[in-house]
Amino acid sequence: GPIAVGKSDAEGKFKLSTQGRPGAMVGAHRVAVTALAPAANAKAAKSNEAAADLGENYVPTVSSIPESYGDPRKSGLSATVSAKSAENDFKFDLK
């Protein structure tokens, strides 16, 4: 089915949308999580000619959690979305 995506806030709370509509499809899902932060040497890399080819706003990033969480086949994370929205409160323990 279609992929649901969302972005968390500073407290880790998130809401998903699927193809521009709020929520995710009812059923079992594999979950992927990414957490990107600007690379420590972003200023140096931004001045790099290769980075400039990617556009003026390009800022190199690094993952602040293990990258395996970003692959739904490897993350070990899953969730079952219910038709009852009150039951859809998911917490993922990223170690």
Biotite code that builds the C-alpha atoms (Angstrom):
import biotite.structure as struc

atoms = struc.array([
    struc.Atom([0.000, 0.000, 0.000], chain_id="A", res_id=1, res_name="GLY", atom_name="CA", element="C"),
    struc.Atom([0.948, 3.643, -0.023], chain_id="A", res_id=2, res_name="PRO", atom_name="CA", element="C"),
    struc.Atom([3.650, 4.870, 2.328], chain_id="A", res_id=3, res_name="ILE", atom_name="CA", element="C"),
    struc.Atom([2.744, 7.074, 5.291], chain_id="A", res_id=4, res_name="ALA", atom_name="CA", element="C"),
    struc.Atom([5.255, 9.750, 6.278], chain_id="A", res_id=5, res_name="VAL", atom_name="CA", element="C"),
    struc.Atom([5.588, 12.221, 9.111], chain_id="A", res_id=6, res_name="GLY", atom_name="CA", element="C"),
    struc.Atom([7.971, 14.456, 10.959], chain_id="A", res_id=7, res_name="LYS", atom_name="CA", element="C"),
    struc.Atom([8.436, 14.514, 14.719], chain_id="A", res_id=8, res_name="SER", atom_name="CA", element="C"),
    struc.Atom([8.573, 17.586, 16.895], chain_id="A", res_id=9, res_name="ASP", atom_name="CA", element="C"),
    struc.Atom([11.185, 18.331, 19.571], chain_id="A", res_id=10, res_name="ALA", atom_name="CA", element="C"),
    struc.Atom([9.355, 16.013, 22.013], chain_id="A", res_id=11, res_name="GLU", atom_name="CA", element="C"),
    struc.Atom([9.289, 13.124, 19.533], chain_id="A", res_id=12, res_name="GLY", atom_name="CA", element="C"),
    struc.Atom([5.555, 13.385, 18.837], chain_id="A", res_id=13, res_name="LYS", atom_name="CA", element="C"),
    struc.Atom([4.494, 12.845, 15.259], chain_id="A", res_id=14, res_name="PHE", atom_name="CA", element="C"),
    struc.Atom([1.490, 12.645, 12.940], chain_id="A", res_id=15, res_name="LYS", atom_name="CA", element="C"),
    struc.Atom([1.463, 10.709, 9.706], chain_id="A", res_id=16, res_name="LEU", atom_name="CA", element="C"),
    struc.Atom([-0.037, 11.474, 6.328], chain_id="A", res_id=17, res_name="SER", atom_name="CA", element="C"),
    struc.Atom([-0.565, 9.251, 3.299], chain_id="A", res_id=18, res_name="THR", atom_name="CA", element="C"),
    struc.Atom([-0.632, 10.776, -0.163], chain_id="A", res_id=19, res_name="GLN", atom_name="CA", element="C"),
    struc.Atom([-1.427, 14.193, 1.338], chain_id="A", res_id=20, res_name="GLY", atom_name="CA", element="C"),
    struc.Atom([-4.225, 12.937, 3.605], chain_id="A", res_id=21, res_name="ARG", atom_name="CA", element="C"),
    struc.Atom([-3.954, 12.704, 7.406], chain_id="A", res_id=22, res_name="PRO", atom_name="CA", element="C"),
    struc.Atom([-3.224, 9.268, 8.864], chain_id="A", res_id=23, res_name="GLY", atom_name="CA", element="C"),
    struc.Atom([-1.986, 5.885, 7.702], chain_id="A", res_id=24, res_name="ALA", atom_name="CA", element="C"),
    struc.Atom([-3.810, 2.932, 6.197], chain_id="A", res_id=25, res_name="MET", atom_name="CA", element="C"),
    struc.Atom([-5.387, 0.528, 8.689], chain_id="A", res_id=26, res_name="VAL", atom_name="CA", element="C"),
    struc.Atom([-3.344, -2.648, 9.151], chain_id="A", res_id=27, res_name="GLY", atom_name="CA", element="C"),
    struc.Atom([0.127, -3.911, 9.976], chain_id="A", res_id=28, res_name="ALA", atom_name="CA", element="C"),
    struc.Atom([3.110, -1.826, 8.903], chain_id="A", res_id=29, res_name="HIS", atom_name="CA", element="C"),
    struc.Atom([6.882, -2.037, 8.997], chain_id="A", res_id=30, res_name="ARG", atom_name="CA", element="C"),
    struc.Atom([8.340, 1.197, 10.344], chain_id="A", res_id=31, res_name="VAL", atom_name="CA", element="C"),
    struc.Atom([11.438, 3.190, 9.440], chain_id="A", res_id=32, res_name="ALA", atom_name="CA", element="C"),
    struc.Atom([12.809, 6.148, 11.402], chain_id="A", res_id=33, res_name="VAL", atom_name="CA", element="C"),
    struc.Atom([15.495, 8.605, 10.338], chain_id="A", res_id=34, res_name="THR", atom_name="CA", element="C"),
    struc.Atom([17.042, 11.363, 12.423], chain_id="A", res_id=35, res_name="ALA", atom_name="CA", element="C"),
    struc.Atom([19.335, 13.635, 10.472], chain_id="A", res_id=36, res_name="LEU", atom_name="CA", element="C"),
    struc.Atom([21.462, 16.452, 11.801], chain_id="A", res_id=37, res_name="ALA", atom_name="CA", element="C"),
    struc.Atom([23.803, 18.839, 9.975], chain_id="A", res_id=38, res_name="PRO", atom_name="CA", element="C"),
    struc.Atom([27.267, 17.361, 9.588], chain_id="A", res_id=39, res_name="ALA", atom_name="CA", element="C"),
    struc.Atom([29.928, 18.835, 11.866], chain_id="A", res_id=40, res_name="ALA", atom_name="CA", element="C"),
    struc.Atom([31.887, 20.051, 8.860], chain_id="A", res_id=41, res_name="ASN", atom_name="CA", element="C"),
    struc.Atom([28.800, 21.334, 6.971], chain_id="A", res_id=42, res_name="ALA", atom_name="CA", element="C"),
    struc.Atom([30.357, 24.758, 6.287], chain_id="A", res_id=43, res_name="LYS", atom_name="CA", element="C"),
    struc.Atom([33.477, 23.223, 4.768], chain_id="A", res_id=44, res_name="ALA", atom_name="CA", element="C"),
    struc.Atom([31.468, 20.727, 2.738], chain_id="A", res_id=45, res_name="ALA", atom_name="CA", element="C"),
    struc.Atom([29.030, 23.413, 1.575], chain_id="A", res_id=46, res_name="LYS", atom_name="CA", element="C"),
    struc.Atom([31.864, 25.355, 0.000], chain_id="A", res_id=47, res_name="SER", atom_name="CA", element="C"),
    struc.Atom([32.970, 22.179, -1.779], chain_id="A", res_id=48, res_name="ASN", atom_name="CA", element="C"),
    struc.Atom([32.363, 22.361, -5.540], chain_id="A", res_id=49, res_name="GLU", atom_name="CA", element="C"),
    struc.Atom([30.450, 19.032, -5.550], chain_id="A", res_id=50, res_name="ALA", atom_name="CA", element="C"),
    struc.Atom([28.094, 20.279, -2.825], chain_id="A", res_id=51, res_name="ALA", atom_name="CA", element="C"),
    struc.Atom([27.526, 23.527, -4.721], chain_id="A", res_id=52, res_name="ALA", atom_name="CA", element="C"),
    struc.Atom([26.242, 21.482, -7.675], chain_id="A", res_id=53, res_name="ASP", atom_name="CA", element="C"),
    struc.Atom([23.430, 20.197, -5.423], chain_id="A", res_id=54, res_name="LEU", atom_name="CA", element="C"),
    struc.Atom([22.053, 23.686, -4.872], chain_id="A", res_id=55, res_name="GLY", atom_name="CA", element="C"),
    struc.Atom([22.537, 26.719, -2.712], chain_id="A", res_id=56, res_name="GLU", atom_name="CA", element="C"),
    struc.Atom([20.512, 25.305, 0.208], chain_id="A", res_id=57, res_name="ASN", atom_name="CA", element="C"),
    struc.Atom([22.269, 21.934, 0.384], chain_id="A", res_id=58, res_name="TYR", atom_name="CA", element="C"),
    struc.Atom([23.607, 21.118, 3.865], chain_id="A", res_id=59, res_name="VAL", atom_name="CA", element="C"),
    struc.Atom([25.329, 17.742, 4.377], chain_id="A", res_id=60, res_name="PRO", atom_name="CA", element="C"),
    struc.Atom([23.748, 15.613, 7.112], chain_id="A", res_id=61, res_name="THR", atom_name="CA", element="C"),
    struc.Atom([24.648, 12.674, 9.311], chain_id="A", res_id=62, res_name="VAL", atom_name="CA", element="C"),
    struc.Atom([22.356, 10.220, 11.071], chain_id="A", res_id=63, res_name="SER", atom_name="CA", element="C"),
    struc.Atom([22.032, 10.776, 14.826], chain_id="A", res_id=64, res_name="SER", atom_name="CA", element="C"),
    struc.Atom([20.616, 7.248, 15.333], chain_id="A", res_id=65, res_name="ILE", atom_name="CA", element="C"),
    struc.Atom([21.804, 3.911, 13.908], chain_id="A", res_id=66, res_name="PRO", atom_name="CA", element="C"),
    struc.Atom([21.134, 3.979, 10.165], chain_id="A", res_id=67, res_name="GLU", atom_name="CA", element="C"),
    struc.Atom([19.511, 0.523, 10.260], chain_id="A", res_id=68, res_name="SER", atom_name="CA", element="C"),
    struc.Atom([16.375, 2.191, 11.686], chain_id="A", res_id=69, res_name="TYR", atom_name="CA", element="C"),
    struc.Atom([15.973, 3.986, 8.360], chain_id="A", res_id=70, res_name="GLY", atom_name="CA", element="C"),
    struc.Atom([15.294, 0.725, 6.497], chain_id="A", res_id=71, res_name="ASP", atom_name="CA", element="C"),
    struc.Atom([11.885, -0.829, 7.258], chain_id="A", res_id=72, res_name="PRO", atom_name="CA", element="C"),
    struc.Atom([13.283, -4.277, 6.381], chain_id="A", res_id=73, res_name="ARG", atom_name="CA", element="C"),
    struc.Atom([16.081, -3.952, 8.968], chain_id="A", res_id=74, res_name="LYS", atom_name="CA", element="C"),
    struc.Atom([14.668, -1.636, 11.645], chain_id="A", res_id=75, res_name="SER", atom_name="CA", element="C"),
    struc.Atom([12.828, -4.294, 13.662], chain_id="A", res_id=76, res_name="GLY", atom_name="CA", element="C"),
    struc.Atom([10.064, -1.715, 14.188], chain_id="A", res_id=77, res_name="LEU", atom_name="CA", element="C"),
    struc.Atom([6.413, -2.321, 13.385], chain_id="A", res_id=78, res_name="SER", atom_name="CA", element="C"),
    struc.Atom([2.972, -0.915, 14.172], chain_id="A", res_id=79, res_name="ALA", atom_name="CA", element="C"),
    struc.Atom([-0.611, -1.985, 13.588], chain_id="A", res_id=80, res_name="THR", atom_name="CA", element="C"),
    struc.Atom([-2.844, 0.946, 12.711], chain_id="A", res_id=81, res_name="VAL", atom_name="CA", element="C"),
    struc.Atom([-6.415, 0.671, 13.980], chain_id="A", res_id=82, res_name="SER", atom_name="CA", element="C"),
    struc.Atom([-9.551, 2.230, 12.495], chain_id="A", res_id=83, res_name="ALA", atom_name="CA", element="C"),
    struc.Atom([-10.119, 3.641, 16.011], chain_id="A", res_id=84, res_name="LYS", atom_name="CA", element="C"),
    struc.Atom([-7.817, 6.670, 16.157], chain_id="A", res_id=85, res_name="SER", atom_name="CA", element="C"),
    struc.Atom([-7.640, 6.555, 19.982], chain_id="A", res_id=86, res_name="ALA", atom_name="CA", element="C"),
    struc.Atom([-5.750, 3.241, 19.685], chain_id="A", res_id=87, res_name="GLU", atom_name="CA", element="C"),
    struc.Atom([-3.054, 4.688, 17.432], chain_id="A", res_id=88, res_name="ASN", atom_name="CA", element="C"),
    struc.Atom([-0.479, 5.892, 19.937], chain_id="A", res_id=89, res_name="ASP", atom_name="CA", element="C"),
    struc.Atom([2.887, 4.419, 18.951], chain_id="A", res_id=90, res_name="PHE", atom_name="CA", element="C"),
    struc.Atom([6.166, 4.666, 20.839], chain_id="A", res_id=91, res_name="LYS", atom_name="CA", element="C"),
    struc.Atom([9.412, 3.371, 19.402], chain_id="A", res_id=92, res_name="PHE", atom_name="CA", element="C"),
    struc.Atom([12.382, 2.650, 21.643], chain_id="A", res_id=93, res_name="ASP", atom_name="CA", element="C"),
    struc.Atom([15.463, 3.459, 19.566], chain_id="A", res_id=94, res_name="LEU", atom_name="CA", element="C"),
    struc.Atom([18.553, 2.054, 21.250], chain_id="A", res_id=95, res_name="LYS", atom_name="CA", element="C"),
])
